[in-house]
Amino acid sequence: MRIFLVSNLYPSRRFPNFGTFVAGFAHAMEKQGAEIAYKSVIDKVYKSKVMHAFVYIVFCVKTILIGLFGKYDIVYVHYIAHTSVPVLFFSLIRKKKIVLNPHGDDILPRTYLVKLLQYVIRVLLKKVDLVVVPSQYFEGKFLERFCFSSDKIYVYPSGGINHMTFQHIDVQRSELGINDDDIVLGFVSRIVYGKGWDLFIQVLNKLLKQNSHIRGIIIGDGDEVTNLKSLLSSLNMKDKILYIEGVKHSELKRYYSAMDLFIFPSFLLESLGLVGLEAMACGTPVVASEIGGIKDFVIDEFNGFMFKPKDISDLEYKILLWLELPKDKKEKMRLNALKTASDFDSNTVSVALYNKLTELC
Protein backbone atom coordinates (compact mmCIF):
# COMPACT_ATOMS: atom_id res chain seq x y z
CA MET A 1 0.00 0.00 0.00
CA ARG A 2 1.48 3.32 -1.15
CA ILE A 3 0.25 6.37 0.76
CA PHE A 4 0.35 10.02 -0.29
CA LEU A 5 0.43 11.94 3.01
CA VAL A 6 -0.90 15.52 3.06
CA SER A 7 -0.75 17.74 6.16
CA ASN A 8 -0.27 21.40 7.02
CA LEU A 9 1.43 20.32 10.27
CA TYR A 10 4.56 18.16 10.42
CA PRO A 11 7.58 18.17 12.76
CA SER A 12 11.01 19.37 11.65
CA ARG A 13 14.39 19.81 13.31
CA ARG A 14 13.54 23.43 14.12
CA PHE A 15 9.95 22.67 15.21
CA PRO A 16 10.13 19.11 16.62
CA ASN A 17 6.70 19.29 18.32
CA PHE A 18 4.84 20.67 15.30
CA GLY A 19 2.31 17.93 14.49
CA THR A 20 4.17 15.03 16.13
CA PHE A 21 1.13 12.76 15.86
CA VAL A 22 1.11 13.17 12.05
CA ALA A 23 4.70 11.91 11.95
CA GLY A 24 3.63 9.23 14.42
CA PHE A 25 0.92 8.11 11.99
CA ALA A 26 3.49 7.90 9.15
CA HIS A 27 5.93 5.85 11.23
CA ALA A 28 3.13 3.56 12.46
CA MET A 29 1.93 2.81 8.93
CA GLU A 30 5.48 2.16 7.73
CA LYS A 31 5.98 -0.21 10.66
CA GLN A 32 2.94 -2.18 9.51
CA GLY A 33 4.30 -2.46 5.97
CA ALA A 34 2.82 0.54 4.16
CA GLU A 35 5.00 2.91 2.15
CA ILE A 36 4.72 6.67 2.54
CA ALA A 37 5.32 7.19 -1.16
CA TYR A 38 4.94 10.98 -1.06
CA LYS A 39 4.62 13.71 1.54
CA SER A 40 3.29 17.21 0.97
CA VAL A 41 3.54 18.93 4.34
CA ILE A 42 4.18 22.26 6.04
CA ASP A 43 6.82 21.78 8.74
CA LYS A 44 7.63 25.35 9.78
CA VAL A 45 5.87 28.26 11.48
CA TYR A 46 6.27 31.73 9.99
CA LYS A 47 5.36 34.99 11.74
CA SER A 48 5.32 36.90 8.44
CA LYS A 49 1.90 36.70 6.78
CA VAL A 50 3.52 37.14 3.38
CA MET A 51 5.90 34.23 3.98
CA HIS A 52 3.08 32.13 5.39
CA ALA A 53 0.99 32.75 2.27
CA PHE A 54 3.93 31.96 -0.03
CA VAL A 55 4.61 28.64 1.75
CA TYR A 56 0.92 27.73 1.54
CA ILE A 57 0.86 28.40 -2.22
CA VAL A 58 3.95 26.22 -2.72
CA PHE A 59 2.30 23.52 -0.58
CA CYS A 60 -0.87 23.66 -2.70
CA VAL A 61 1.04 23.44 -5.99
CA LYS A 62 3.12 20.50 -4.75
CA THR A 63 0.01 18.70 -3.46
CA ILE A 64 -1.82 19.14 -6.77
CA LEU A 65 1.13 17.96 -8.87
CA ILE A 66 1.69 14.83 -6.77
CA GLY A 67 -2.04 14.23 -6.64
CA LEU A 68 -2.29 14.35 -10.42
CA PHE A 69 0.88 12.51 -11.41
CA GLY A 70 2.10 10.50 -8.41
CA LYS A 71 1.93 6.71 -8.13
CA TYR A 72 0.03 5.91 -4.93
CA ASP A 73 -3.01 3.99 -3.68
CA ILE A 74 -4.46 6.28 -1.00
CA VAL A 75 -4.39 9.99 -0.22
CA TYR A 76 -4.32 10.41 3.57
CA VAL A 77 -5.11 13.99 4.62
CA HIS A 78 -4.49 15.39 8.11
CA TYR A 79 -6.05 18.71 9.17
CA ILE A 80 -8.68 18.95 6.50
CA ALA A 81 -9.43 22.69 6.38
CA HIS A 82 -6.41 24.25 4.63
CA THR A 83 -5.48 20.99 2.92
CA SER A 84 -8.95 20.58 1.40
CA VAL A 85 -8.35 23.15 -1.36
CA PRO A 86 -5.53 21.38 -3.28
CA VAL A 87 -6.97 17.90 -2.58
CA LEU A 88 -10.37 18.91 -3.99
CA PHE A 89 -8.67 20.41 -7.05
CA PHE A 90 -6.84 17.25 -8.11
CA SER A 91 -9.70 14.94 -7.05
CA LEU A 92 -11.92 16.63 -9.66
CA ILE A 93 -9.50 15.41 -12.34
CA ARG A 94 -8.10 12.14 -10.97
CA LYS A 95 -10.09 9.59 -8.99
CA LYS A 96 -8.17 8.09 -6.07
CA LYS A 97 -9.06 6.70 -2.65
CA ILE A 98 -9.21 9.63 -0.21
CA VAL A 99 -9.05 9.43 3.58
CA LEU A 100 -9.59 12.55 5.70
CA ASN A 101 -8.38 12.85 9.30
CA PRO A 102 -9.73 16.00 11.02
CA HIS A 103 -8.27 16.91 14.41
CA GLY A 104 -10.20 19.79 15.97
CA ASP A 105 -10.68 23.37 14.89
CA ASP A 106 -10.40 22.33 11.23
CA ILE A 107 -14.09 21.37 11.52
CA LEU A 108 -14.92 23.35 14.67
CA PRO A 109 -13.66 26.67 13.29
CA ARG A 110 -12.54 29.63 15.38
CA THR A 111 -11.41 31.86 12.49
CA TYR A 112 -13.31 33.35 9.57
CA LEU A 113 -11.02 31.68 7.00
CA VAL A 114 -11.57 28.20 8.43
CA LYS A 115 -15.33 28.89 8.51
CA LEU A 116 -15.19 29.64 4.77
CA LEU A 117 -13.20 26.47 4.12
CA GLN A 118 -16.07 24.40 5.58
CA TYR A 119 -17.82 24.84 2.21
CA VAL A 120 -14.81 23.31 0.42
CA ILE A 121 -14.82 20.41 2.90
CA ARG A 122 -18.50 19.74 2.18
CA VAL A 123 -17.79 19.42 -1.54
CA LEU A 124 -14.70 17.27 -0.93
CA LEU A 125 -16.64 14.88 1.32
CA LYS A 126 -18.63 13.72 -1.72
CA LYS A 127 -15.41 12.17 -3.03
CA VAL A 128 -14.10 10.79 0.27
CA ASP A 129 -13.91 7.06 1.02
CA LEU A 130 -13.20 7.22 4.76
CA VAL A 131 -13.08 9.80 7.57
CA VAL A 132 -10.82 8.98 10.51
CA VAL A 133 -11.62 10.77 13.79
CA PRO A 134 -9.66 10.82 17.08
CA SER A 135 -12.53 10.06 19.48
CA GLN A 136 -16.16 9.02 19.76
CA TYR A 137 -16.96 12.55 20.90
CA PHE A 138 -15.45 13.94 17.71
CA GLU A 139 -17.34 11.42 15.60
CA GLY A 140 -20.57 12.86 17.00
CA LYS A 141 -19.43 16.43 16.30
CA PHE A 142 -18.49 15.54 12.73
CA LEU A 143 -21.88 13.97 12.03
CA GLU A 144 -23.61 17.02 13.53
CA ARG A 145 -21.82 19.34 11.11
CA PHE A 146 -21.68 17.29 7.91
CA CYS A 147 -24.02 15.05 5.97
CA PHE A 148 -21.90 11.91 5.85
CA SER A 149 -22.46 8.18 6.33
CA SER A 150 -21.51 6.94 9.81
CA ASP A 151 -20.47 3.66 8.14
CA LYS A 152 -17.56 5.54 6.55
CA ILE A 153 -16.23 6.94 9.84
CA TYR A 154 -13.48 5.21 11.81
CA VAL A 155 -12.22 6.12 15.31
CA TYR A 156 -8.40 6.18 15.60
CA PRO A 157 -7.09 7.89 18.76
CA SER A 158 -4.38 10.07 17.15
CA GLY A 159 -1.86 7.25 17.00
CA GLY A 160 -2.46 6.06 20.53
CA ILE A 161 0.27 5.84 23.16
CA ASN A 162 3.72 4.41 22.51
CA HIS A 163 4.47 2.58 25.75
CA MET A 164 8.18 2.53 24.97
CA THR A 165 8.14 6.35 24.98
CA PHE A 166 5.60 6.81 27.77
CA GLN A 167 6.03 4.61 30.82
CA HIS A 168 6.65 5.19 34.50
CA ILE A 169 10.31 5.53 35.45
CA ASP A 170 12.02 6.21 38.76
CA VAL A 171 12.95 9.87 38.96
CA GLN A 172 15.21 11.64 41.44
CA ARG A 173 13.03 14.64 42.19
CA SER A 174 15.99 16.46 43.70
CA GLU A 175 17.41 16.75 40.17
CA LEU A 176 14.37 18.89 39.35
CA GLY A 177 14.71 20.97 42.50
CA ILE A 178 11.74 19.23 44.10
CA ASN A 179 11.67 17.56 47.52
CA ASP A 180 10.47 13.98 47.92
CA ASP A 181 7.68 15.06 50.28
CA ASP A 182 6.38 17.75 47.88
CA ILE A 183 3.02 17.22 46.13
CA VAL A 184 3.68 17.83 42.45
CA LEU A 185 0.94 18.95 40.07
CA GLY A 186 1.82 19.05 36.37
CA PHE A 187 0.73 20.75 33.17
CA VAL A 188 1.98 19.94 29.63
CA SER A 189 0.62 21.84 26.63
CA ARG A 190 1.16 24.58 24.14
CA ILE A 191 1.12 27.90 25.99
CA VAL A 192 -1.71 29.42 23.98
CA TYR A 193 -5.20 30.74 24.60
CA GLY A 194 -7.68 28.10 25.69
CA LYS A 195 -5.26 25.53 27.08
CA GLY A 196 -5.79 26.73 30.66
CA TRP A 197 -2.18 27.43 31.68
CA ASP A 198 -3.37 30.52 33.60
CA LEU A 199 -6.04 28.47 35.39
CA PHE A 200 -3.32 26.02 36.44
CA ILE A 201 -1.16 28.79 37.95
CA GLN A 202 -4.12 30.39 39.71
CA VAL A 203 -5.32 27.16 41.30
CA LEU A 204 -1.79 26.38 42.53
CA ASN A 205 -1.66 29.85 44.06
CA LYS A 206 -4.86 29.08 45.99
CA LEU A 207 -3.70 25.62 47.07
CA LEU A 208 -0.36 26.92 48.33
CA LYS A 209 -2.21 28.99 50.91
CA GLN A 210 -3.52 25.72 52.35
CA ASN A 211 -0.52 23.44 51.79
CA SER A 212 3.04 24.77 51.52
CA HIS A 213 4.26 21.46 50.02
CA ILE A 214 2.41 22.00 46.73
CA ARG A 215 4.71 22.38 43.72
CA GLY A 216 4.03 22.70 40.00
CA ILE A 217 5.66 21.74 36.72
CA ILE A 218 4.71 23.51 33.48
CA ILE A 219 6.10 22.31 30.14
CA GLY A 220 5.35 23.97 26.82
CA ASP A 221 5.90 26.91 24.53
CA GLY A 222 3.65 29.15 22.49
CA ASP A 223 2.62 32.73 21.84
CA GLU A 224 1.50 33.37 25.45
CA VAL A 225 4.80 32.47 27.14
CA THR A 226 5.46 36.14 27.99
CA ASN A 227 2.07 36.35 29.73
CA LEU A 228 2.83 33.14 31.64
CA LYS A 229 6.14 34.47 32.92
CA SER A 230 4.51 37.77 33.91
CA LEU A 231 1.81 35.94 35.88
CA LEU A 232 4.39 33.81 37.70
CA SER A 233 6.31 36.96 38.63
CA SER A 234 3.25 38.94 39.75
CA LEU A 235 2.13 36.08 42.02
CA ASN A 236 5.69 35.52 43.25
CA MET A 237 5.53 31.86 42.24
CA LYS A 238 8.76 31.34 40.28
CA ASP A 239 10.19 29.24 43.10
CA LYS A 240 6.97 27.21 43.40
CA ILE A 241 6.52 26.27 39.73
CA LEU A 242 9.21 24.78 37.52
CA TYR A 243 8.67 26.15 34.02
CA ILE A 244 10.44 24.45 31.10
CA GLU A 245 9.85 25.96 27.68
CA GLY A 246 10.86 23.00 25.56
CA VAL A 247 11.27 19.27 26.21
CA LYS A 248 11.89 16.54 23.64
CA HIS A 249 8.94 14.21 23.23
CA SER A 250 11.09 11.26 24.29
CA GLU A 251 12.03 12.99 27.56
CA LEU A 252 8.51 13.86 28.72
CA LYS A 253 8.14 10.60 30.69
CA ARG A 254 10.73 11.87 33.17
CA TYR A 255 8.49 14.78 34.08
CA TYR A 256 5.19 12.87 33.94
CA SER A 257 6.71 10.30 36.31
CA ALA A 258 7.76 13.05 38.74
CA MET A 259 4.17 14.32 38.97
CA ASP A 260 1.64 13.13 41.51
CA LEU A 261 -1.31 14.53 39.57
CA PHE A 262 -1.68 15.84 36.02
CA ILE A 263 -3.95 18.85 35.48
CA PHE A 264 -5.66 19.20 32.09
CA PRO A 265 -7.61 22.49 32.31
CA SER A 266 -8.19 23.15 28.59
CA PHE A 267 -11.50 24.79 27.72
CA LEU A 268 -11.07 24.17 23.99
CA LEU A 269 -13.06 21.35 22.40
CA GLU A 270 -10.16 18.89 22.52
CA SER A 271 -10.62 16.22 19.85
CA LEU A 272 -8.94 13.70 22.19
CA GLY A 273 -6.22 15.11 24.44
CA LEU A 274 -3.16 12.87 24.07
CA VAL A 275 -1.22 14.59 26.87
CA GLY A 276 -3.71 13.20 29.37
CA LEU A 277 -3.15 9.67 28.09
CA GLU A 278 0.62 10.20 28.10
CA ALA A 279 0.44 11.15 31.78
CA MET A 280 -1.71 8.10 32.54
CA ALA A 281 0.78 5.83 30.74
CA CYS A 282 3.38 7.10 33.23
CA GLY A 283 1.10 6.22 36.14
CA THR A 284 -0.19 9.74 36.82
CA PRO A 285 -3.94 10.27 37.42
CA VAL A 286 -5.59 13.20 35.62
CA VAL A 287 -7.86 16.03 36.73
CA ALA A 288 -9.41 17.33 33.52
CA SER A 289 -12.05 19.66 32.10
CA GLU A 290 -15.25 17.81 31.35
CA ILE A 291 -15.09 18.69 27.68
CA GLY A 292 -14.55 17.21 24.24
CA GLY A 293 -12.70 13.96 23.60
CA ILE A 294 -11.15 14.02 27.08
CA LYS A 295 -14.36 12.36 28.25
CA ASP A 296 -13.40 9.30 26.18
CA PHE A 297 -10.72 8.32 28.70
CA VAL A 298 -10.95 10.28 31.97
CA ILE A 299 -13.45 8.52 34.23
CA ASP A 300 -14.44 10.47 37.32
CA GLU A 301 -13.13 8.92 40.56
CA PHE A 302 -11.68 5.94 38.63
CA ASN A 303 -8.51 7.21 36.95
CA GLY A 304 -8.87 10.87 37.90
CA PHE A 305 -11.48 13.57 38.29
CA MET A 306 -13.39 15.85 35.96
CA PHE A 307 -14.29 19.47 36.65
CA LYS A 308 -16.47 22.12 35.01
CA PRO A 309 -14.50 23.94 32.27
CA LYS A 310 -13.06 27.33 33.37
CA ASP A 311 -14.36 26.79 36.93
CA ILE A 312 -11.33 27.33 39.18
CA SER A 313 -13.34 26.58 42.34
CA ASP A 314 -14.45 23.21 40.98
CA LEU A 315 -10.88 22.46 39.86
CA GLU A 316 -9.58 23.28 43.34
CA TYR A 317 -12.29 21.11 44.90
CA LYS A 318 -11.40 18.08 42.72
CA ILE A 319 -7.68 18.43 43.51
CA LEU A 320 -8.53 18.60 47.23
CA LEU A 321 -10.66 15.46 46.86
CA TRP A 322 -7.62 13.66 45.46
CA LEU A 323 -5.35 15.05 48.22
CA GLU A 324 -7.73 13.70 50.87
CA LEU A 325 -7.81 10.17 49.44
CA PRO A 326 -6.08 7.53 51.59
CA LYS A 327 -2.83 6.14 50.22
CA ASP A 328 -4.35 2.85 49.02
CA LYS A 329 -7.06 4.64 47.01
CA LYS A 330 -4.49 6.93 45.41
CA GLU A 331 -2.52 3.86 44.39
CA LYS A 332 -5.68 2.24 42.98
CA MET A 333 -6.37 5.37 40.91
CA ARG A 334 -2.78 5.31 39.65
CA LEU A 335 -3.14 1.67 38.55
CA ASN A 336 -6.46 2.48 36.87
CA ALA A 337 -4.73 5.27 34.94
CA LEU A 338 -2.11 2.79 33.71
CA LYS A 339 -4.85 0.35 32.67
CA THR A 340 -6.73 3.06 30.75
CA ALA A 341 -3.59 4.08 28.85
CA SER A 342 -2.92 0.45 27.90
CA ASP A 343 -6.28 0.39 26.07
CA PHE A 344 -4.88 3.07 23.75
CA ASP A 345 -1.67 1.18 22.90
CA SER A 346 -0.20 2.63 19.69
CA ASN A 347 0.66 -0.73 18.13
CA THR A 348 -2.85 -2.12 18.67
CA VAL A 349 -4.68 0.91 17.25
CA SER A 350 -2.21 1.25 14.35
CA VAL A 351 -2.66 -2.38 13.25
CA ALA A 352 -6.42 -1.83 13.22
CA LEU A 353 -6.12 1.36 11.13
CA TYR A 354 -3.67 -0.29 8.72
CA ASN A 355 -6.15 -3.14 8.19
CA LYS A 356 -8.93 -0.62 7.60
CA LEU A 357 -6.89 1.23 4.98
CA THR A 358 -5.90 -2.05 3.32
CA GLU A 359 -9.61 -2.83 2.86
CA LEU A 360 -9.97 0.34 0.78
CA CYS A 361 -7.23 -0.62 -1.68
N, C-alpha and C positions, 0 to 999 in steps of 0.2 A: 504494500500500500504506500503510494507516494502522496505526501501531503504538501499543499501550498499553504503556508502559515501567514496570515495577515493580522497585524496588530499595531495600534498606535502607541503601545507601551511595550518596552522590552529593555531588560537590563544591559548595561555596558560597563566598561571599566570605570568610567567617570561617574556613572549613576548605577551602582550595583543593585540598588533596591527598587529600581524603576520597572515595575511589572514582573517581579520575580516569579509569580505563579504562571505567567505565560511561558517563560523559559522552562519552568518546572513541567508544564504540559508537554513541551517539545521533547525534553529529556525522557519523560515517562513513556511517550509514544515510541521513541527510538529504542528504549529498553525492551519494549514489547515486540519490536521487529519492524516497525514502520520506518519510513525514510522521510525526513523533512527535506523534500526535494528543492523547495524554494522558500525564502523568507522575505517578506516586504514589511519592514517594521520601522517605527520611530524609536530610537534608543537614547535620545538626548532631550533635555529641557532647555528652552531658549527664552530669555526674558524679553528680547526684542520681538515685537509683533511682526515686523517685516521678515525677520529671519524665520520665525515660526511659520508664517504663511508660505515662505519659499520652500522650507523643508516639507510642508504638507503637500505642496504641488508636486515636488519631486517624488514623494511617497505615492501619490495618486497615479502619476505617470508610470512609475515602476510597477505598481500593482496591476494596472490595466495591461501593460505589455506582457507581463508574466501570465496574467489571466488569459490573454488571447493566444499566446504562442507557447507557453510552457507545457511540459509533459508531466502531468500529475493526475491523481484519481479524485482527490477531495480538496476543496478549498475550506480551510478552517479559519474562521474569523473571530478574533477576540475584540471586545469593545466595539459594539456594532454601530455606534452613531457616526463618528467621523470616517470609519472604514467603509460604511455602507455606500458612499458615493462612487468610488472606483469599482467596487465589487458589482454594484448594480449595472454600471456602464458595460463591463465586459460580459456580464451574464446575459445581457440583451442580445449579444452577438454569438457567444459560445456557451453551449449547455454543458455544465459540469455539476457534480454533486457539491452542494453548498451546506456547510454547517456553521451556524452562528452561535457565539458564546457571549451573551451579555453579562455584565458584572455589577451594574449598579445604576449610577446616574446617566448611563447611556440610554436607558429606557425610563428612568425616573428623573427627568431633566431638571437642572437648576439654572441653566442659562438659556437665553433666547435662541442662540444658535442651535443648541442640542434639541430644543423644542421644535425648531424648523426641520431638523433632520429626522424627526419621527415620521414625517410624511414619506421620506425616502425609504426608511425602514419598512413601512407598510407595503410599499411597492415591491421591495426586495423579498419580503416574506412569501410572496406568491411563487418565488422560484427556489425557496429553501427546502432542503430535505430533512433537516433536523435542527432543533434548537436545544443547546445544552445550557442548563441553568445551575447556579451554585447551591441552591437550597430549595426545599419545598415551599418556603415562604415566597421566594422569588418566582417560583413557577406560578403561584397564585397571582402575583402582581403582573406577570407577563400576560397571563390569560385575561386579566381585567382590562389591560390596555390594548391588546391586539386580538384580532379575529384569527385564531390559529388552532389547529387540531391538537388536543392534549396528547394524542397518540404519537405525535412527532416531537414531544418534549422529553428530555432526559436529564435527570438530576446527577450532577457530577460536582462534588464539593471542592472546587478550585484546586484540584490536584491532591487533596487530602493532606495527611501529615506524614512526613518522612521520619520514621522512628529511629533512624540512624543519626539524623540531624537534631531531632528534638526528643530528648530523654532526660530523666533525672540523673544528675551527677553530684558528687560531693563537692561542695564549694567552701573554701576558707573565707568566711565573710570578712575577716579582718583585712583581706587583700582589697576589699571594696570600701574599707573604712567603716564597716558596720560591726557592731558587737553581736556576739552569739545570742544574747538575751533580748536583742531588739526585735520588734515586730515589723516586718518589712512588707509594705504594700507596693505593688509595681504597676507601671503603665508603659506600654509599648505601642507606638503609633506614629503616623505622620503628625507633625505639629501644625495642624491647619484647623480652620474653623469647622466646628461640628464634631470633632473627635473627643472633646471633653477634657482636654489637658488642664484647662483652667478649673473645671469642676474637681478634678483630682487634687490639685494643689489646695483648693479651698477646703475640701473635706479633711485633708491631712492637717491643715491649720486648726480646724475645729477639734479634731481628735487629739492633737498634741496638748491641748488644754486639759484633757482628761487623763492622758497617758503619755508620759515623757519618753517612753521607750519606742514610740512610733517612729518609723523611718520610711522614706520613699525612694523609689528608683524610677526615673523617667528616661526612656530611650526613644529617640526619634529626631527627625529634622523636618523643616518645612518653612513656609513663609510667615509663620507666627512665632518663630524662635525668639525674636527680639522682645515680643510681648511676654513670652514665658519667663525670660530672664528678668524682665522688669517686675513681674509679679512676685517672683521669688525674692527679689531684693526688697520690694516694698513691704513684704510680710516677714522679712528677716528669716528666711527659711533655707538659705543656701547651705547651711550646715546640717539641715534636717533631710534634704532631698538631694540624692546623687543624680545629676543630670548628665547624660552622655549623648552627644549629638549624633554620632554615627557608630553602629556596631555591625560587623559582618553577620550575614544571616546564620552562618555556621557557628558563630560564637554566642548567639542569643540564649542557648540553653544554660550557659553559665549564670546568666542573670535571672532567667525564669526559675532556676533551681535555688537561687538565693532568696527568692520571694516566699513569703508565707501565704499571700493572697494577691491575686491579680485583679485589678480594677479595670473594667471596660465600660467607660461612661459615655460612649459615642451617642449622639442623638441624631445621627444620619441614619437613613434606612439601609443599614449594612446588608449586603446581599448574602453574606455568610458570617465573616468575622474570624479569619484564620488565626489571628493572634491569640484569641481566646482558646482555641484548640491547641495551639503551640504550647501555651502555658499549662494546659491540662496534661499534655503529653509529658511534661516535666514534673508532674505531680503537684501542680499548684491549682487549688480551687479558684473559681472566678465569680466575682460580683459584677453583674452586667446590666446595662439598660435593657428593659423589656421591649425590644424593638427589632424589627427586621429578621434576618436569618439567624441572628444570635439565639433566637428561641428554638432553633433546630437542635441545639446541643446543650445549652445551659438549662438544667432542671432545678428549680427552686428547692433548696434544702436537701438536694441529693449530691450534686457536684459543685454547688455554689449557691448564690442567691441572685434574684433579679430585683431591680428597683425601677421606679417610675422615671422615664427619661427626663433629664434636666432637674430632677428633684433632689437637691443636695441633702435635705433632711432625711429623705427616704434612703438615700445612699449611706448616710452616716448610720442610720438605724440598722441597715442590713450588715454593715461592717461590725457594728457593736454586737449584733446577734452572733456573728461568727466568733468574735473575741470571747464571748461568754460560753461558747460550747466547751464541754469537757474534752480532755485530751483524746480520749478514745473516739469521740464523735468527729473531731477534727481529722483524725487519721482515717476514719471511714470515708469522710468526704474527699480526702486526698486520693484514696484508692478508687473511689467512684469516678473521679476526674480522669485518672489513668485509664480506667475501663472505657469511658466515653471516647477518649482520644483514640483508643485502639480500634473502635468501630469506624474511624475515618482513615484507616491505614492507607497510605499513598499507593502501595503496590496493589492492594485489593481493588481500590476504586479505579485505578488506571487500567488494570486488566479488563474490568467490566466495560470501560469506555472504549478501549481498543476493540473489543469484540463487537460493540455496537457500531463502531465506524466500519469495521470489516463487513458487517451485514449490508452496509450501503453500497459497497463496491461491486 
